[in-house]
Amino acid sequence: GSQNIQLSGRSIIKPGVVLRGDLALLRIGKYVVVGDNTVLRPPYKKYKGGFAYFPMTIGDYVLLGNNSVISAAQIGSYVDIGEDCIICKRCIIKDNAKILPGTVLAPDTVVPPFTVFGGSPGRCLGELPESTQIVHRERAHTYYEQFIPQQKTTTRTTTSVSGVAAATAGGVTARGNN
């Protein structure tokens, strides 16, 4: 379970994310943003006798889009994976790569550095400039500094006979006049 999940720090795991640390080790670098409802599942290989799961490593300054399912063996640093992507088992995404939204990478795909992959099945669609690393780093720092965590609160308003409304949010009551 949770003892197999290593976060290096300053990473943001958004609501609905599933981290399958019960299967194998998940290493997540610093300044990684895992989007809403994304699933990180370690890669596996079928054998005659069953399954073998392998560790998943995610580098620094990585953005994983919402609603993606990722079973890659390795994701390098400065990588951008768009929304609704499927990264199949044992894929390797090298540093400074971009995966466009809706891309499906077939099992064992290797994405070279400074490339853009897209489509289903995913294929190389272009190259990235050498400044990609600097842009990723700046964007990650800005995103982290401006991030505001969501708080689960329920607001209920009741009006008393005297016309004073009381709003209760997360156990804290605020009173004011209507």
Secondary structure as GFF3:
##gff-version 3
##sequence-region A 1 178
A	DSSP	three_ten_helix	2	4	.	.	.	ID=ss1
A	DSSP	beta_strand	5	7	.	.	.	ID=ss2
A	DSSP	beta_strand	12	13	.	.	.	ID=ss3
A	DSSP	beta_strand	18	19	.	.	.	ID=ss4
A	DSSP	beta_strand	26	28	.	.	.	ID=ss5
A	DSSP	beta_strand	33	34	.	.	.	ID=ss6
A	DSSP	beta_strand	39	40	.	.	.	ID=ss7
A	DSSP	beta_strand	44	47	.	.	.	ID=ss8
A	DSSP	beta_strand	50	53	.	.	.	ID=ss9
A	DSSP	beta_strand	56	58	.	.	.	ID=ss10
A	DSSP	beta_strand	63	64	.	.	.	ID=ss11
A	DSSP	beta_strand	69	70	.	.	.	ID=ss12
A	DSSP	beta_strand	74	75	.	.	.	ID=ss13
A	DSSP	beta_strand	80	81	.	.	.	ID=ss14
A	DSSP	beta_strand	86	87	.	.	.	ID=ss15
A	DSSP	beta_strand	92	93	.	.	.	ID=ss16
A	DSSP	beta_strand	98	99	.	.	.	ID=ss17
A	DSSP	beta_strand	104	105	.	.	.	ID=ss18
A	DSSP	beta_strand	110	111	.	.	.	ID=ss19
A	DSSP	beta_strand	115	118	.	.	.	ID=ss20
A	DSSP	beta_strand	123	127	.	.	.	ID=ss21
A	DSSP	alpha_helix	132	146	.	.	.	ID=ss22
A	DSSP	beta_strand	155	159	.	.	.	ID=ss23
A	DSSP	beta_strand	164	169	.	.	.	ID=ss24
A	DSSP	beta_strand	172	177	.	.	.	ID=ss25
###
